[in-house]
Amino acid sequence: MNLYLREGQFDVLVLSGPRITSWPTVGANQISRLCADVGLKVGVFGGAGVSVRGVLKDEAAGGIAFIEDSQKRVHRLEAKAIVKISSQNHFPAPFSGWRSSALIPYSTAKKLIEESQVNWSPSVAILGSGNKALRLGSYFLENGIENVYCIEKTKNRIDQRTTGWEVEKRRFNILGGKILFVSLKGLSKKTSTIWELRVEDELGVRVLEVSRIISVGPFYDRPDFLEYPVGSMLFSLEQTASVNPSDDIEGYYLESERARMLGTRIIKSITVQAQDNQVNKAKVEIESKSAKSRLKQSAAFEEQSFQVPFEGKWLTPQGKKQIQSFAGVPQSVHQNRLVAFAECIEPIVCNLCEQSCPERAIQIQRNPKNQSSFLKEVDCTACGKCLPACPSGAIHMGHDRGDHLNSTLILKQTQQHKFEEGEFVSLLNRRSDLMGKGRILPLPQHLKEYQFSLIAIEVPSHLFWDVRGIRKIKSKYDEMDDLIFSESSQNKNQVAIILENEKRLARDGISLGMAFFEMGHNRLEDSLLCSDGSCGLCDVEVDGVRQLACQTKVRAGMNVKWMSQSDILNKIKESPDRWVCVCQGITQQDIADCFKGSSNLSIESTLSRVPVGQGRCHGQLCEESFREVLSECGQLKQDWIDWRFPWRDWVIYPK
């Protein structure tokens, strides 16, 4: 047969891996900018209409990328260095029953939140305690989900610590979330909408009844970027940034700085023989040192983590003194008037409050030993702009009238309930303990523009340093109000479809994959809810034609039948324990058996015995869990990137 390939040569290729949510990413932009600035020929490929099919390694360094455009033309591109931008897809180590439709990755949950009307009640379990997990939990609590659990896997009490910032943990706790340090024992279905998650701690096994389990992570420490094989100039950089930096300032910062460090590494390797551009070399060296320094700073909060000390429900005298002496807290002005309090004591990388302040009253300069500057209290006009700018709710305003019975706090409004002036509320400390009652005050006139995002509270002066949250005082009519709200919020834009010979209602125009989630009929194959159809798992038969559910829109009268459900679910039903790769029928035990008598196998040798990732999803559903199993077996001793070709199912039609 004849196959026509369009060929090209580059110094550096930056390629989009499957399921990248936006293109070009922050990292792709950084790497391409740095490399182009020193005269390297850079190609950036991904996004709508461009499908990166895979990479073949060169014997020396770099490789060959195969790319298909919107007209199905194939391009063969050679490069000295290739960077694959990989999507986040954190799954935990396998446990009994985990391969079920109830467990979904963070990317799927985020898409469902933004675009669907899925019912998350009555409770949600989130695997992980990093910032993304805590923010997601706070979102659910702010939107009326009564019970939200963030689960950090641990085997003993000594390891009980979260991986997220203290300010995110504080917000999650104030909203009523629960952080559990447990091991996962099993997952089983109780009803059509409720699952039982069994967990174990030092007190024994308990059962959590949840609607969904969302896998967020992180479950192990990740390097800034990967190169595999070592010296091959084939790299992988994880997409951690959101389109909007305020949605995940840490992820945005990390991807940007990791990309800067990787970009300078590539430049140094490719231009090592060149001697004629000393100015560019000096600039690259400055970029490299700056990126390393900023990445080191981003991890500083782990070494200087802050835990609020309590005696019962009260701050300890030492803890109160530590908070009061922090550079983000006013030392005297708050006794005379309203002023901002920035209580993010850990050295985190966020500076959104500084960017929002029109008076430059917030100027954050941190060093490893102390805070050289943060809040210039005399310059603060209490304009309120920093409160809605802070994604963690770590900033409030206050006027401490210590010589009066009551003082004033102004907090960021985080709940759906609209508080009325004069209404009494429950006052909460930093971990959601009830401290007493307060009263809603009218906002000062200069803050009226923030009437939907800020709330003023009158608190007893002796609680000024303890209270950091409020809760509605529930009445006997609240449950009736919730019922009326849920009945009135049903979507009217629904059409009838036939699913497995039964009539169902689904929202017109959404993807079938999302409709399955809204109807409560999603399958394991729908877990990734790809925007590009790259995993190829969610196939269905629509009016007799095979299609992907995530790429097919709902329309009235369509006749839908499952196709691949029997392939995968029958395997799980026959043996539901600890599946790693369902497509290939590989369990955790199969992988462990590889190392009996051969404890020093390479990853390639392991994959030749257990072909994880060679099924229909090409590792998108199982690669992370495979890494977890290798780590538990003590076999993940080096950075590893799965470069096996292709990255997704691909049929080439020659001309």
C-alpha positions as CSV (number, residue, x, y, z in Angstrom):
1,M,0.0,0.0,0.0
2,N,1.1,3.6,-0.4
3,L,1.1,5.9,2.6
4,Y,1.9,9.6,2.1
5,L,3.6,11.3,5.0
6,R,4.4,15.0,5.4
7,E,7.7,15.3,7.0
8,G,9.3,18.0,9.0
9,Q,12.3,18.7,11.3
10,F,12.4,20.7,14.6
11,D,14.8,21.3,17.4
12,V,12.0,21.0,20.0
13,L,8.4,19.5,19.8
14,V,5.8,20.2,22.5
15,L,3.0,17.8,22.1
16,S,-0.4,17.5,23.7
17,G,-1.1,14.1,25.3
18,P,-4.6,12.7,25.5
19,R,-7.4,14.5,27.4
20,I,-5.6,17.9,27.8
21,T,-8.3,20.3,28.8
22,S,-7.0,23.5,27.1
23,W,-4.3,24.1,24.5
24,P,-1.7,25.5,24.5
25,T,-1.1,25.0,28.2
26,V,0.8,27.3,30.5
27,G,3.8,24.9,30.3
28,A,3.6,24.6,26.6
29,N,3.7,28.3,26.2
30,Q,6.7,28.7,28.6
31,I,8.8,26.0,26.9
32,S,8.1,27.3,23.4
33,R,8.8,30.9,24.4
34,L,12.1,30.1,26.1
35,C,13.4,27.9,23.3
36,A,12.3,30.3,20.5
37,D,14.0,33.2,22.2
38,V,17.4,31.6,21.8
39,G,16.7,30.7,18.1
40,L,15.6,27.1,18.4
41,K,13.0,25.8,15.9
42,V,10.0,24.9,18.0
43,G,6.8,23.1,17.0
44,V,3.7,23.1,19.3
45,F,1.0,20.6,18.3
46,G,-2.3,19.9,19.9
47,G,-5.8,21.3,20.4
48,A,-8.9,21.1,18.2
49,G,-8.3,19.3,14.9
50,V,-4.8,18.1,15.7
51,S,-4.3,14.6,17.1
52,V,-0.9,13.5,18.4
53,R,-0.9,9.8,17.7
54,G,2.4,8.9,19.4
55,V,6.2,9.1,19.5
56,L,8.9,6.7,18.4
57,K,12.2,7.0,20.2
58,D,15.3,7.7,18.2
59,E,18.3,5.5,18.9
60,A,20.5,8.5,19.9
61,A,18.3,11.2,21.4
62,G,14.9,12.8,20.6
63,G,12.4,11.0,18.5
64,I,9.8,11.0,15.7
65,A,6.2,12.2,16.4
66,F,3.2,11.2,14.3
67,I,0.5,13.8,14.1
68,E,-2.9,13.6,12.3
69,D,-4.6,16.8,11.3
70,S,-8.3,17.6,10.8
71,Q,-8.1,16.4,7.2
72,K,-6.7,13.0,8.3
73,R,-3.3,13.8,6.8
74,V,-0.4,12.2,8.7
75,H,2.7,14.3,9.6
76,R,6.0,12.7,10.5
77,L,8.1,15.2,12.5
78,E,11.6,14.7,13.8
79,A,13.0,16.6,16.8
80,K,16.1,16.6,19.0
81,A,13.9,17.0,22.1
82,I,10.2,16.1,22.6
83,V,8.0,17.2,25.5
84,K,4.7,15.5,26.1
85,I,2.2,17.5,28.1
86,S,0.3,14.9,30.2
87,S,-3.1,15.2,31.8
88,Q,-3.5,14.6,35.6
89,N,-5.2,11.3,36.2
90,H,-4.6,10.3,39.8
91,F,-6.0,6.9,40.8
92,P,-5.2,5.2,44.1
93,A,-3.5,1.9,44.7
94,P,-6.1,-0.9,44.0
95,F,-8.4,-2.0,46.8
96,S,-11.4,-4.4,46.8
97,G,-14.2,-3.2,44.5
98,W,-12.4,0.0,43.4
99,R,-13.0,-0.6,39.7
100,S,-16.6,0.5,39.7
101,S,-18.7,3.3,38.2
102,A,-18.7,5.1,41.6
103,L,-15.0,6.0,41.5
104,I,-14.2,8.8,39.1
105,P,-11.0,11.0,38.6
106,Y,-10.9,14.7,39.5
107,S,-11.1,15.7,35.8
108,T,-14.4,14.0,35.4
109,A,-15.8,15.4,38.6
110,K,-14.8,18.9,37.5
111,K,-16.4,18.6,34.2
112,L,-19.6,17.3,35.8
113,I,-19.7,20.2,38.2
114,E,-19.2,22.8,35.4
115,E,-21.6,21.3,32.8
116,S,-24.0,18.8,34.3
117,Q,-26.8,18.6,36.8
118,V,-25.6,15.5,38.6
119,N,-27.0,14.9,42.1
120,W,-24.1,14.6,44.5
121,S,-26.2,14.2,47.7
122,P,-26.2,13.0,50.4
123,S,-22.4,12.7,50.7
124,V,-19.2,12.6,48.8
125,A,-15.8,10.9,49.5
126,I,-12.6,12.5,48.1
127,L,-9.4,10.5,48.0
128,G,-6.6,12.9,48.8
129,S,-5.9,15.9,51.1
130,G,-4.0,18.2,48.8
131,N,-5.2,21.7,47.8
132,K,-7.3,20.4,44.9
133,A,-9.0,17.8,47.1
134,L,-9.7,20.3,49.9
135,R,-11.0,23.0,47.5
136,L,-13.3,20.5,45.8
137,G,-14.6,19.4,49.2
138,S,-15.2,23.1,50.2
139,Y,-17.1,23.6,46.9
140,F,-19.5,20.7,47.7
141,L,-20.1,22.0,51.3
142,E,-20.7,25.5,50.0
143,N,-23.3,24.1,47.6
144,G,-25.3,22.2,50.2
145,I,-23.8,18.7,50.3
146,E,-24.1,17.8,53.9
147,N,-21.3,15.3,54.4
148,V,-17.9,15.5,52.6
149,Y,-14.9,13.4,53.5
150,C,-11.3,14.0,52.4
151,I,-9.5,10.7,52.9
152,E,-5.8,10.5,53.3
153,K,-4.4,7.0,53.2
154,T,-2.2,6.1,56.1
155,K,-1.2,3.0,58.0
156,N,-0.4,4.6,61.4
157,R,-1.2,7.6,63.5
158,I,2.3,9.1,63.1
159,D,1.7,9.7,59.4
160,Q,-1.5,11.7,60.0
161,R,-0.9,15.0,58.1
162,T,-2.6,16.6,55.1
163,T,-0.7,17.5,52.0
164,G,-2.5,20.8,51.4
165,W,-2.1,24.3,52.8
166,E,-3.3,25.1,56.2
167,V,-5.6,27.9,54.8
168,E,-7.4,25.3,52.6
169,K,-7.7,22.8,55.5
170,R,-9.1,25.6,57.7
171,R,-11.8,26.6,55.1
172,F,-12.8,22.9,54.6
173,N,-13.0,22.4,58.4
174,I,-15.0,25.6,59.0
175,L,-17.6,24.5,56.3
176,G,-18.0,21.2,58.2
177,G,-15.8,18.9,56.1
178,K,-14.2,15.8,57.7
179,I,-10.6,14.7,57.1
180,L,-10.1,11.0,57.7
181,F,-6.7,9.2,58.1
182,V,-7.6,5.6,57.1
183,S,-6.8,2.7,54.9
184,L,-9.3,1.8,52.1
185,K,-10.8,-1.7,52.6
186,G,-13.6,-2.0,50.0
187,L,-16.3,-0.5,47.9
188,S,-19.7,-2.0,47.2
189,K,-23.0,-0.9,45.8
190,K,-25.9,-0.5,48.3
191,T,-28.6,1.0,46.2
192,S,-28.8,2.5,42.7
193,T,-27.5,5.8,44.0
194,I,-25.6,4.9,47.2
195,W,-22.3,3.1,47.6
196,E,-20.7,1.8,50.8
197,L,-17.0,2.7,51.2
198,R,-15.3,0.6,53.9
199,V,-12.4,2.3,55.7
200,E,-10.2,1.2,58.6
201,D,-8.4,3.2,61.3
202,E,-7.1,2.5,64.8
203,L,-10.7,2.1,66.1
204,G,-11.6,-0.5,63.5
205,V,-13.6,-0.7,60.2
206,R,-16.4,1.7,59.5
207,V,-18.7,2.2,56.5
208,L,-19.3,5.5,54.7
209,E,-22.4,5.8,52.6
210,V,-21.6,8.0,49.6
211,S,-23.0,8.9,46.2
212,R,-19.5,9.2,44.6
213,I,-15.8,8.6,45.3
214,I,-13.6,11.2,43.6
215,S,-9.9,10.3,43.2
216,V,-7.8,13.5,43.4
217,G,-4.5,12.7,45.1
218,P,-1.6,13.3,45.2
219,F,-0.8,9.7,46.3
220,Y,3.0,10.0,46.0
221,D,5.6,12.6,45.6
222,R,6.1,13.5,41.9
223,P,9.2,14.9,40.3
224,D,9.0,18.3,38.6
225,F,9.2,16.6,35.2
226,L,10.2,13.2,33.8
227,E,12.9,12.1,31.3
228,Y,12.8,8.5,30.2
229,P,15.0,6.8,29.2
230,V,17.6,9.0,31.0
231,G,19.5,11.1,28.4
232,S,17.0,10.5,25.7
233,M,15.7,14.1,25.5
234,L,12.1,12.7,25.7
235,F,10.3,14.4,28.5
236,S,6.9,14.5,30.2
237,L,5.4,17.5,32.0
238,E,2.1,17.3,33.8
239,Q,-0.6,19.8,33.2
240,T,-1.5,21.2,36.6
241,A,-2.7,24.7,35.7
242,S,-6.3,25.8,35.2
243,V,-7.3,28.3,32.5
244,N,-8.0,30.8,35.3
245,P,-5.0,31.1,37.8
246,S,-7.3,31.8,40.7
247,D,-9.0,28.4,40.3
248,D,-5.7,26.7,41.3
249,I,-2.9,29.2,42.0
250,E,-0.6,26.5,43.2
251,G,-1.1,24.3,40.1
252,Y,-0.6,27.4,37.8
253,Y,2.6,28.3,39.6
254,L,4.0,24.8,39.6
255,E,3.4,24.1,35.9
256,S,4.8,27.5,34.9
257,E,8.0,27.1,37.0
258,R,8.5,23.4,36.1
259,A,8.2,24.4,32.4
260,R,10.8,27.1,32.8
261,M,13.2,24.7,34.4
262,L,12.6,22.1,31.7
263,G,12.9,24.7,29.0
264,T,16.3,25.8,30.2
265,R,17.4,22.2,30.5
266,I,16.5,21.5,26.9
267,I,18.3,24.7,25.7
268,K,21.5,23.8,27.6
269,S,21.5,20.3,26.1
270,I,20.8,21.3,22.5
271,T,23.1,24.4,22.4
272,V,26.0,22.9,24.4
273,Q,28.4,23.1,21.4
274,A,27.4,26.6,20.5
275,Q,29.9,29.3,21.7
276,D,28.6,32.4,19.9
277,N,25.7,33.6,22.0
278,Q,27.0,34.3,25.5
279,V,24.2,36.8,26.2
280,N,21.5,34.2,25.6
281,K,23.4,31.6,27.7
282,A,23.6,34.0,30.6
283,K,19.9,34.8,30.3
284,V,19.1,31.0,30.3
285,E,21.2,30.5,33.4
286,I,19.3,33.2,35.2
287,E,15.9,31.6,34.1
288,S,17.1,28.2,35.4
289,K,18.3,29.4,38.8
290,S,15.1,31.5,39.2
291,A,12.8,28.5,38.4
292,K,14.7,26.3,40.8
293,S,14.5,28.9,43.6
294,R,10.8,29.4,43.1
295,L,10.1,25.7,43.0
296,K,12.0,25.3,46.2
297,Q,10.0,28.2,47.7
298,S,6.7,26.4,46.7
299,A,7.7,23.4,48.8
300,A,8.7,25.5,51.8
301,F,5.3,25.3,53.4
302,E,5.9,21.5,54.0
303,E,9.0,22.3,56.0
304,Q,7.3,25.2,57.8
305,S,3.8,23.9,58.1
306,F,1.5,25.5,60.6
307,Q,-1.0,23.7,62.7
308,V,-3.4,25.8,64.8
309,P,-2.9,24.7,68.4
310,F,-6.1,24.3,70.5
311,E,-7.0,23.6,74.1
312,G,-10.5,22.2,73.7
313,K,-12.1,24.6,71.3
314,W,-10.0,27.6,72.2
315,L,-6.7,28.8,70.8
316,T,-3.8,28.1,73.1
317,P,-2.1,31.3,74.4
318,Q,1.0,30.3,72.4
319,G,-1.0,29.8,69.3
320,K,-2.9,33.1,69.7
321,K,0.4,34.9,70.2
322,Q,1.9,33.3,67.0
323,I,-1.1,34.4,64.9
324,Q,-1.1,37.9,66.4
325,S,2.6,38.4,65.7
326,F,2.3,37.3,62.1
327,A,3.3,40.0,59.6
328,G,-0.1,39.7,57.7
329,V,-2.0,40.6,60.9
330,P,-2.4,44.3,62.0
331,Q,-0.6,45.1,65.2
332,S,-2.6,48.3,66.3
333,V,-4.8,49.8,63.6
334,H,-7.5,47.2,64.1
335,Q,-8.2,48.6,67.5
336,N,-9.4,51.9,65.9
337,R,-11.0,50.9,62.6
338,L,-11.7,48.1,60.1
339,V,-8.5,46.7,58.5
340,A,-7.6,43.6,56.6
341,F,-6.2,40.4,58.3
342,A,-4.2,38.0,56.1
343,E,-3.8,34.9,58.2
344,C,-1.9,32.6,55.7
345,I,1.0,31.9,58.0
346,E,2.6,29.2,56.0
347,P,5.0,30.4,53.2
348,I,2.7,29.5,50.3
349,V,3.1,30.8,46.8
350,C,-0.3,32.6,46.4
351,N,-0.2,36.3,46.0
352,L,-3.7,37.1,44.5
353,C,-4.5,39.4,47.4
354,E,-1.4,41.5,46.7
355,Q,-2.4,41.8,43.0
356,S,-5.9,42.9,44.0
357,C,-4.9,45.7,46.5
358,P,-5.2,49.1,44.9
359,E,-3.3,50.8,47.7
360,R,-0.3,48.4,47.7
361,A,-1.0,47.8,51.3
362,I,-0.2,44.1,50.8
363,Q,3.3,43.5,49.7
364,I,4.4,39.9,50.2
365,Q,8.1,39.2,50.6
366,R,9.0,36.0,52.3
367,N,12.3,34.6,53.3
368,P,13.1,31.1,54.8
369,K,13.4,32.4,58.4
370,N,10.6,35.0,58.8
371,Q,8.3,37.3,57.0
372,S,10.2,40.4,56.0
373,S,6.9,42.1,55.0
374,F,3.3,41.4,54.3
375,L,0.6,43.9,55.4
376,K,1.2,47.6,55.7
377,E,-1.7,48.2,58.0
378,V,-1.6,52.0,57.9
379,D,-2.0,52.0,54.1
380,C,-5.0,49.6,54.3
381,T,-8.3,51.5,53.6
382,A,-10.5,48.4,54.2
383,C,-11.8,48.6,50.6
384,G,-12.6,44.9,50.7
385,K,-11.0,43.9,47.3
386,C,-8.7,41.3,48.8
387,L,-11.4,39.3,50.4
388,P,-13.2,38.0,47.3
389,A,-9.7,37.7,45.6
390,C,-8.5,35.2,48.1
391,P,-9.5,31.7,46.8
392,S,-9.0,30.1,50.3
393,G,-11.0,32.6,52.3
394,A,-7.9,33.3,54.5
395,I,-8.5,37.0,54.6
396,H,-11.1,38.9,56.6
397,M,-11.5,42.4,58.0
398,G,-12.0,43.2,61.6
399,H,-12.4,46.0,64.1
400,D,-11.4,44.8,67.6
401,R,-13.3,47.0,70.1
402,G,-11.6,45.2,73.1
403,D,-13.1,47.7,75.6
404,H,-16.6,47.2,74.3
405,L,-18.9,44.2,74.6
406,N,-18.9,43.4,70.9
407,S,-16.5,43.7,67.9
408,T,-17.0,43.5,64.1
409,L,-15.7,40.9,61.7
410,I,-16.3,41.0,57.9
411,L,-15.9,37.6,56.2
412,K,-16.2,36.3,52.7
413,Q,-19.7,34.9,52.0
414,T,-19.3,31.2,51.1
415,Q,-22.7,29.7,51.6
416,Q,-25.8,29.7,49.4
417,H,-28.1,30.9,52.3
418,K,-28.8,34.6,52.1
419,F,-28.3,36.0,55.6
420,E,-30.6,38.9,56.6
421,E,-29.6,41.9,58.7
422,G,-30.3,41.3,62.3
423,E,-30.3,37.5,61.9
424,F,-28.6,35.5,64.6
425,V,-26.0,33.0,63.4
426,S,-23.8,30.3,65.0
427,L,-20.2,31.4,65.4
428,L,-17.5,28.8,64.5
429,N,-13.8,28.6,65.2
430,R,-11.1,27.5,62.7
431,R,-12.1,23.9,62.9
432,S,-15.9,24.3,63.0
433,D,-16.5,24.1,66.7
434,L,-19.5,26.1,67.9
435,M,-18.3,29.2,69.9
436,G,-21.6,31.0,70.5
437,K,-24.0,33.3,68.7
438,G,-23.5,36.4,66.7
439,R,-25.6,38.8,64.7
440,I,-25.6,39.9,61.0
441,L,-24.8,43.6,60.6
442,P,-25.4,45.9,57.6
443,L,-22.2,46.2,55.5
444,P,-20.5,49.6,55.7
445,Q,-21.6,51.9,52.9
446,H,-18.3,51.7,51.0
447,L,-18.6,47.9,50.8
448,K,-22.2,47.8,49.4
449,E,-20.9,46.7,46.0
450,Y,-19.8,43.4,47.7
451,Q,-23.2,42.8,49.4
452,F,-23.4,39.3,47.7
453,S,-19.8,38.3,48.5
454,L,-19.1,39.8,51.9
455,I,-20.9,39.6,55.2
456,A,-20.5,41.7,58.4
457,I,-21.0,40.0,61.8
458,E,-21.2,41.3,65.3
459,V,-19.2,39.0,67.6
460,P,-18.4,39.1,71.4
461,S,-15.1,40.9,71.8
462,H,-13.6,38.0,73.7
463,L,-14.1,35.8,70.7
464,F,-12.6,38.2,68.1
465,W,-9.4,36.0,67.6
466,D,-11.2,32.7,67.7
467,V,-14.2,33.1,65.4
468,R,-13.5,32.6,61.6
469,G,-16.8,31.2,60.3
470,I,-20.5,31.2,60.7
471,R,-23.4,28.8,60.2
472,K,-27.1,29.3,59.8
473,I,-29.1,28.4,62.9
474,K,-31.3,25.6,61.6
475,S,-35.1,25.6,62.1
476,K,-37.6,22.9,61.8
477,Y,-38.7,24.4,58.4
478,D,-35.3,23.9,56.7
479,E,-35.8,20.4,55.5
480,M,-39.1,21.5,53.9
481,D,-37.4,24.4,52.2
482,D,-34.7,22.1,50.8
483,L,-37.4,19.8,49.4
484,I,-39.3,22.6,47.7
485,F,-36.0,23.9,46.2
486,S,-35.1,20.5,44.8
487,E,-38.5,20.0,43.3
488,S,-38.5,23.5,41.7
489,S,-35.0,23.2,40.3
490,Q,-35.6,20.2,38.0
491,N,-34.5,20.8,34.4
492,K,-37.3,21.3,31.9
493,N,-35.2,20.9,28.8
494,Q,-35.5,17.1,28.7
495,V,-36.3,14.8,25.8
496,A,-37.2,11.1,25.8
497,I,-34.6,8.5,24.6
498,I,-34.6,4.7,24.6
499,L,-31.8,3.2,26.7
500,E,-31.6,-0.6,26.7
501,N,-35.3,-0.8,25.6
502,E,-36.5,1.5,28.4
503,K,-37.7,5.0,28.1
504,R,-35.5,7.6,29.9
505,L,-35.4,11.4,30.1
506,A,-32.2,13.2,29.3
507,R,-31.2,16.8,28.8
508,D,-31.3,17.7,25.1
509,G,-28.0,18.5,23.5
510,I,-25.6,17.3,26.2
511,S,-23.2,14.3,25.6
512,L,-24.6,10.8,26.1
513,G,-21.7,10.2,28.6
514,M,-22.8,13.1,30.7
515,A,-26.5,12.1,30.4
516,F,-25.5,8.7,31.8
517,F,-24.1,10.4,34.9
518,E,-27.2,12.6,35.3
519,M,-29.5,9.6,35.0
520,G,-27.4,7.5,37.4
521,H,-26.6,4.9,34.7
522,N,-23.0,5.7,34.1
523,R,-20.6,2.8,33.6
524,L,-17.0,2.2,34.5
525,E,-16.3,2.8,30.8
526,D,-17.6,6.4,31.2
527,S,-15.2,7.2,34.1
528,L,-12.8,9.5,32.2
529,L,-15.6,11.4,30.3
530,C,-13.0,12.5,27.7
531,S,-13.5,15.6,25.7
532,D,-11.5,14.2,22.8
533,G,-12.7,10.5,22.9
534,S,-9.1,9.4,23.3
535,C,-9.7,6.5,25.7
536,G,-12.1,4.8,23.3
537,L,-13.9,3.0,26.2
538,C,-17.4,4.5,26.2
539,D,-18.7,3.0,23.0
540,V,-22.5,2.5,22.6
541,E,-24.8,1.6,19.8
542,V,-27.0,4.6,18.7
543,D,-29.7,3.7,16.2
544,G,-27.6,0.7,15.1
545,V,-24.4,2.6,14.7
546,R,-21.4,2.3,17.0
547,Q,-20.4,5.6,18.5
548,L,-18.6,7.0,21.6
549,A,-20.9,8.2,24.3
550,C,-18.7,11.2,25.2
551,Q,-18.8,12.4,21.5
552,T,-22.5,11.9,20.8
553,K,-25.2,14.5,21.6
554,V,-28.5,13.6,23.2
555,R,-31.5,14.0,20.8
556,A,-35.1,13.1,21.1
557,G,-36.0,9.5,20.1
558,M,-32.5,8.1,19.9
559,N,-32.2,4.4,20.6
560,V,-29.1,3.6,22.7
561,K,-27.7,0.2,23.7
562,W,-24.6,-0.8,25.6
563,M,-21.8,-2.4,23.7
564,S,-18.7,-2.9,25.8
565,Q,-20.3,-3.3,29.2
566,S,-20.2,-7.0,29.1
567,D,-16.5,-7.0,28.2
568,I,-15.4,-5.2,31.3
569,L,-18.1,-5.6,33.9
570,N,-18.3,-9.3,33.5
571,K,-14.6,-9.6,34.5
572,I,-15.2,-7.4,37.5
573,K,-18.3,-9.4,38.6
574,E,-16.4,-12.7,38.3
575,S,-13.5,-11.5,40.4
576,P,-14.1,-8.0,41.9
577,D,-10.9,-7.8,44.0
578,R,-8.0,-5.5,43.2
579,W,-8.1,-5.1,39.4
580,V,-5.4,-2.9,37.9
581,C,-6.0,-3.3,34.1
582,V,-9.5,-4.5,33.4
583,C,-9.0,-4.4,29.6
584,Q,-6.2,-7.0,29.8
585,G,-7.6,-8.9,32.8
586,I,-4.6,-8.0,35.0
587,T,-4.8,-7.9,38.8
588,Q,-2.6,-6.6,41.5
589,Q,-1.5,-10.1,42.3
590,D,-0.5,-10.8,38.7
591,I,1.9,-7.9,38.9
592,A,3.3,-8.9,42.3
593,D,3.9,-12.5,41.0
594,C,6.3,-11.0,38.4
595,F,8.8,-10.2,41.1
596,K,8.8,-13.6,42.8
597,G,12.4,-14.8,42.4
598,S,13.2,-11.7,40.3
599,S,13.1,-8.6,42.5
600,N,15.1,-6.4,40.1
601,L,13.1,-6.4,36.9
602,S,13.1,-3.4,34.7
603,I,9.8,-1.8,33.9
604,E,10.1,-3.0,30.3
605,S,10.6,-6.6,31.5
606,T,7.6,-6.3,33.8
607,L,5.4,-5.0,31.0
608,S,6.4,-7.9,28.8
609,R,5.0,-10.2,31.4
610,V,1.9,-8.2,32.3
611,P,0.9,-6.0,29.4
612,V,-0.7,-3.2,31.4
613,G,-1.8,-0.3,29.2
614,Q,-2.0,-2.2,26.0
615,G,-5.7,-2.5,26.0
616,R,-8.4,-0.2,24.6
617,C,-7.6,2.8,26.9
618,H,-3.8,2.6,26.3
619,G,-3.1,3.1,30.0
620,Q,-5.3,6.2,30.6
621,L,-7.4,4.2,33.1
622,C,-4.7,2.0,34.6
623,E,-1.2,3.6,34.3
624,E,-1.4,5.6,37.6
625,S,-2.6,2.5,39.5
626,F,0.2,0.5,37.9
627,R,2.7,3.0,39.3
628,E,1.1,2.7,42.7
629,V,1.4,-1.1,42.7
630,L,5.1,-0.9,41.5
631,S,5.8,1.6,44.3
632,E,4.2,-0.7,46.9
633,C,6.3,-3.6,45.6
634,G,9.4,-1.4,45.8
635,Q,10.0,-1.6,42.1
636,L,9.4,2.0,40.9
637,K,13.1,2.9,41.2
638,Q,13.3,5.4,38.4
639,D,11.3,7.9,36.4
640,W,9.3,6.2,33.8
641,I,7.2,7.4,30.8
642,D,5.1,5.1,28.8
643,W,6.2,5.9,25.2
644,R,4.6,2.8,23.7
645,F,3.1,3.6,20.3
646,P,0.3,4.6,19.6
647,W,-1.2,6.7,22.5
648,R,-4.7,5.9,21.4
649,D,-6.4,3.5,19.0
650,W,-5.4,4.5,15.4
651,V,-6.3,3.0,12.1
652,I,-4.3,4.4,9.1
653,Y,-6.2,4.6,5.8
654,P,-3.7,4.9,2.9
655,K,-4.5,7.0,-0.1
